[in-house]
Amino acid sequence: MASGREDADVLVVGCGPAGAAAAYWLAEHGVRVLVAEKKHFPRDKTCGDGLTPRAVKQLEDMGLGDELSRYHRYDGLRATAHGRELELQWPTHPVYPRHGYVVRRRELDHMVARRAVAAGADLREGHEVTEPLMDGARLAGATIRDVESGETTEVRAKYVVVADGANSRFGRALGTARNRDWPYGTAIRTYWTSPRHDEPWIESALDVKDRHGNSMPGYGWIFPVGDGTINVGVGLLSTFKRFRDVNTSTVLDAYAHMIADRWGIDPGKPECRATSGKIPMGGSVGPKTGPGYVVVGDAAGSVNPFNGEGIDYAYETSRIAAMVLAEALAGDGDAAIDRYPGLLQDEYGQYFRVARLFARVIGRPALMRELSRVGIRSHTLMEWVLRIMANLLRPDEIGPAEAAYRAASAIARLAPRA
Ligand SMILES: Cc1cc2nc3c(=O)[nH]c(=O)nc-3n(C[C@H](O)[C@H](O)[C@H](O)COP(=O)(O)OP(=O)(O)OC[C@H]3O[C@@H](n4cnc5c(N)ncnc54)[C@H](O)[C@@H]3O)c2cc1C
């Protein structure tokens, strides 16, 4: 039995990128928003810490441009494979900037949470959302528990934003599920001190191997943090037949040995133990709404299957969700919420569909090897690949790109499942 009772227009479950952005935009719309986060800031989150131009745009729109500029800024991607490398600058785009940042999540998430509070959101750190409160079939809030004292409070809300991340226990309690036929990823990372910690390029290896030299479907990354360290990790896709047998720690270890001399690291001495996480992707989790709630960020599987980046999509989906919630509260009611899945479909539907197909193709190590061998020889081709993979095509390029998408879809359909 809860000991207290409170009311809010909107309750947000979780204050990672998705929850903090939802809280910020809701507060900006003048909505009374309470956001509950089970941990205390600053808190860490297993991540590559890489912010693409899409994420930078969202942070700037939230008024965080100046604060962001104190962190490590980079200009583009260095792709490496089969002994070659290509440096690819972020493309020019009418909407997105031509640079990204690398910011440790400990700092990034705290920064956005503070911004939401400054905009008027009521943040409860150290408060876990434990149980949905139902009003018949409709979600009407949740019980939150103070993690230290154990005290519980019933928070009644007109709407709830589910932003509790990849495992999304709260979402599951409401009936969300991942489409098991669609790919997902898994990734592992840690940090090393490196003399090259402040380079203006993030690096991606397209030819990761296990310690026996077998090609792996995924990529290795090195993201310079600019604080004396580099974030090094490996991401793999579930479309690979032997996916479940792969020990990601040993793949990361093999990758660290591969890059040790170039990056001046001691593979045996990372800054901390490597940690890993599961990455739902391509909008694979649904439904995206239900009576009284909307689902955002990783809880909705909003991660780009081409590269595993999800911070930008967490910010973006939450901004769309905040807009429909503000309309709902302004008088449109549930009809506004019902528009949310369609808005996501318009924004990401085709892109995610092709990316999921691509994930199926590269699940075949031989094909991945061949594609990377061809790609790494052509600067022009790789510039296109970067634009497509980072979802940074200009509006005038979307026409030709659709043709390329169709071709990619045809290849993907022909490719047998790994
Ligand atoms: C190894 C790895 C590397 C990655 N690298 C990148 C990268 O470089 N760039 C990129 O863009 N993306 C990357 N991603 C993906 C990115 O981390 C996620 O897409 C992003 O964190 C999603 O944000 P979110 O707010 O939806 O979820 P989360 O960041 O997981 O936030 C959820 C929050 O909810 C809180 N919470 C959970 N349950 C409750 C509850 N019941 N009550 C209260 N609070 C709760 C959690 O404590 C957490 O703070 C990576 C992922 C992994 C695993």
Ligand as a Chemical Component Dictionary entry (heavy atoms), coordinates in Angstrom:
data_LIG
# 
_chem_comp.id                   LIG 
_chem_comp.type                 NON-POLYMER 
_chem_comp.pdbx_formal_charge   0 
_chem_comp.three_letter_code    LIG 
# 
loop_
_chem_comp_atom.comp_id 
_chem_comp_atom.atom_id 
_chem_comp_atom.alt_atom_id 
_chem_comp_atom.type_symbol 
_chem_comp_atom.charge 
_chem_comp_atom.model_Cartn_x 
_chem_comp_atom.model_Cartn_y 
_chem_comp_atom.model_Cartn_z 
_chem_comp_atom.pdbx_ordinal 
LIG C1  C1  C 0 27.575 -0.952 -25.656 1  
LIG C2  C2  C 0 26.622 0.057  -26.256 2  
LIG C3  C3  C 0 27.143 1.107  -26.998 3  
LIG C4  C4  C 0 26.291 2.080  -27.548 4  
LIG N1  N1  N 0 26.856 3.128  -28.203 5  
LIG C5  C5  C 0 26.073 4.125  -28.671 6  
LIG C6  C6  C 0 26.656 5.286  -29.248 7  
LIG O1  O1  O 0 27.885 5.449  -29.298 8  
LIG N2  N2  N 0 25.830 6.229  -29.735 9  
LIG C7  C7  C 0 24.471 6.123  -29.670 10 
LIG O2  O2  O 0 23.763 7.021  -30.157 11 
LIG N3  N3  N 0 23.895 5.048  -29.078 12 
LIG C8  C8  C 0 24.654 4.044  -28.568 13 
LIG N4  N4  N 0 24.084 2.981  -27.933 14 
LIG C9  C9  C 0 22.617 2.950  -27.763 15 
LIG C10 C10 C 0 22.204 3.930  -26.645 16 
LIG O3  O3  O 0 22.924 3.626  -25.468 17 
LIG C11 C11 C 0 20.695 3.833  -26.366 18 
LIG O4  O4  O 0 19.994 3.851  -27.596 19 
LIG C12 C12 C 0 20.206 4.990  -25.477 20 
LIG O5  O5  O 0 20.798 4.932  -24.200 21 
LIG C13 C13 C 0 18.673 4.946  -25.350 22 
LIG O6  O6  O 0 18.211 5.889  -24.403 23 
LIG P1  P1  P 0 16.922 5.578  -23.507 24 
LIG O7  O7  O 0 16.678 6.803  -22.711 25 
LIG O8  O8  O 0 15.836 5.032  -24.346 26 
LIG O9  O9  O 0 17.359 4.379  -22.542 27 
LIG P2  P2  P 0 18.470 4.368  -21.385 28 
LIG O10 O10 O 0 19.624 5.182  -21.765 29 
LIG O11 O11 O 0 18.691 2.936  -21.071 30 
LIG O12 O12 O 0 17.760 5.077  -20.163 31 
LIG C14 C14 C 0 16.731 4.450  -19.424 32 
LIG C15 C15 C 0 16.711 5.084  -18.039 33 
LIG O13 O13 O 0 15.572 4.592  -17.329 34 
LIG C16 C16 C 0 15.949 4.257  -15.997 35 
LIG N5  N5  N 0 14.988 3.253  -15.542 36 
LIG C17 C17 C 0 14.819 1.991  -16.021 37 
LIG N6  N6  N 0 13.800 1.393  -15.392 38 
LIG C18 C18 C 0 13.296 2.302  -14.511 39 
LIG C19 C19 C 0 12.226 2.263  -13.568 40 
LIG N7  N7  N 0 11.450 1.187  -13.443 41 
LIG N8  N8  N 0 12.008 3.347  -12.813 42 
LIG C20 C20 C 0 12.786 4.455  -12.937 43 
LIG N9  N9  N 0 13.824 4.536  -13.807 44 
LIG C21 C21 C 0 14.059 3.477  -14.589 45 
LIG C22 C22 C 0 17.386 3.762  -16.145 46 
LIG O14 O14 O 0 18.091 3.844  -14.910 47 
LIG C23 C23 C 0 17.926 4.714  -17.208 48 
LIG O15 O15 O 0 18.471 5.891  -16.641 49 
LIG C24 C24 C 0 24.884 1.979  -27.373 50 
LIG C25 C25 C 0 24.361 0.916  -26.634 51 
LIG C26 C26 C 0 25.215 -0.039 -26.072 52 
LIG C27 C27 C 0 24.634 -1.168 -25.261 53 
# 
loop_
_chem_comp_bond.comp_id 
_chem_comp_bond.atom_id_1 
_chem_comp_bond.atom_id_2 
_chem_comp_bond.value_order 
_chem_comp_bond.pdbx_ordinal 
LIG C1  C2  SING 1  
LIG C2  C3  SING 2  
LIG C2  C26 DOUB 3  
LIG C3  C4  DOUB 4  
LIG C4  N1  SING 5  
LIG C4  C24 SING 6  
LIG N1  C5  DOUB 7  
LIG C5  C6  SING 8  
LIG C5  C8  SING 9  
LIG C6  O1  DOUB 10 
LIG C6  N2  SING 11 
LIG N2  C7  SING 12 
LIG C7  O2  DOUB 13 
LIG C7  N3  SING 14 
LIG N3  C8  DOUB 15 
LIG C8  N4  SING 16 
LIG N4  C9  SING 17 
LIG N4  C24 SING 18 
LIG C9  C10 SING 19 
LIG C10 O3  SING 20 
LIG C10 C11 SING 21 
LIG C11 O4  SING 22 
LIG C11 C12 SING 23 
LIG C12 O5  SING 24 
LIG C12 C13 SING 25 
LIG C13 O6  SING 26 
LIG O6  P1  SING 27 
LIG P1  O7  DOUB 28 
LIG P1  O8  SING 29 
LIG P1  O9  SING 30 
LIG O9  P2  SING 31 
LIG P2  O10 DOUB 32 
LIG P2  O11 SING 33 
LIG P2  O12 SING 34 
LIG O12 C14 SING 35 
LIG C14 C15 SING 36 
LIG C15 O13 SING 37 
LIG C15 C23 SING 38 
LIG O13 C16 SING 39 
LIG C16 N5  SING 40 
LIG C16 C22 SING 41 
LIG N5  C17 SING 42 
LIG N5  C21 SING 43 
LIG C17 N6  DOUB 44 
LIG N6  C18 SING 45 
LIG C18 C19 SING 46 
LIG C18 C21 DOUB 47 
LIG C19 N7  SING 48 
LIG C19 N8  DOUB 49 
LIG N8  C20 SING 50 
LIG C20 N9  DOUB 51 
LIG N9  C21 SING 52 
LIG C22 O14 SING 53 
LIG C22 C23 SING 54 
LIG C23 O15 SING 55 
LIG C24 C25 DOUB 56 
LIG C25 C26 SING 57 
LIG C26 C27 SING 58 
# 
